[in-house]
Amino acid sequence: MADPYKAGLDHIRAGRYFEAHEELELVWRRAPPAERDFYQGLVHVAVAWYQAGRGRPVATARQLEKGMRRLEAFEPAHCGVDIGALRRQLRAAHGTVLGGSLDLPPPQL
């Protein structure tokens, strides 16, 4: 059986944001309480880029905001993810969306 955490990260890296959301949601729902915000934050990352691809600026901005907030406690790094760098990317993407564009560079995990 595949590891849904690894699969979720691989989907994000490949630009398959809906699939990433599905895999990471499995991990989030099973995670112990102390880890839930980390996994839910990654779900928000995937959903933000998915919503951007659907042309939904308000939903994209909200997901980016939620991702930044949920991941903050896990800086500088957690479970092999550079959370500091990821949060900087989320802030930059949020600024892009607020500036009127959904042309977001893919997140680098």
N, C-alpha and C positions, 0 to 999 in steps of 0.2 A: 504494500500500500504506500502511496506517495505521501510525503510530508507536506501537509497543506501550507505550512509557513513558508517553506522553501519554494513550493509551487507558486504561492501568492507573490513572493518577491520576484521570481522568474517571470511571471506574467506582467508585473509592473515594468520590469526591465525591457520586455518585449513589446510594450505598448498595448497589452491586452488587459485593459483596466476593468472591464466588467468581470472577466474571469478571475482577476486578482481579487476583486471584492468578494466574490463567492468563496474562494479558498481562505482568505484571511478572516472572513466572518466565521467560518468553522472554528478557527483557532481562537478567535476572540470569545466566542460563546463557551468554549471549554476551559478557558484560562482561569487561573486562580485570581481572586480579586486584585491582588497587587500588580498583576500583569495586564489586566483588561484595558486600561487606558492606552498602553503601548500598542496593542493589537488593534484596538478601535481607532487609534490615530492613523495607523497604516491603512485601515479600511477607508478612512476619510481621504487620505491621499489618493487612493485608487479611484474613489467616487468623484473627487474633484476633477481629475483628468478625464474621466468618463463624461461628466457633465459638460466640461469644456468642449469635448468632441461632439456633443449634442447641441452646442450653441446656446447653453443656458448660463449666462453670466451670474445671475443672483445665486443659483444653486452652487456654481463653482466657487464663488467667493465664500459662501457659508461653509462649504466643506473644507476649504483651505483654512479658514479661521478655526474650525473645530480640530483639524489636524494639528495646527500649531499649538493649540491649547493642550490637547491630550498628550502630545509628545514632549512637552517642555520638561516634565519631571524626569525624563529618561536621558537628558543630556549628560555627558557629551556623546556617549555611545551606549547601545543596548542591543543584545542579541545579534551582533555582527553588523549593525546599521549605525552609521555616523549620524546621530540624531542632530547634532549641531549643524552639520552641513545640510541635512534634509530640511531643517526648519528655516535655514537661510533661503533655500530654494522655494519653500512655501511662501515666505514673506515676499520674495521677488515675484513669484507668480501672482500673489494677491495684488501687488502693486500694478502688475500688467492688466489684470482683470478690472481693477478700479479705474485704470486709465482707458478702458473701453476696448480692450483686445482679449481674445481668447486664444491667441497664438502663443501657447505655452511650450517652452522647451520641455522635453520629457524629464521626469524626475530621475536623478542619478542616485541609486541606492548601492 
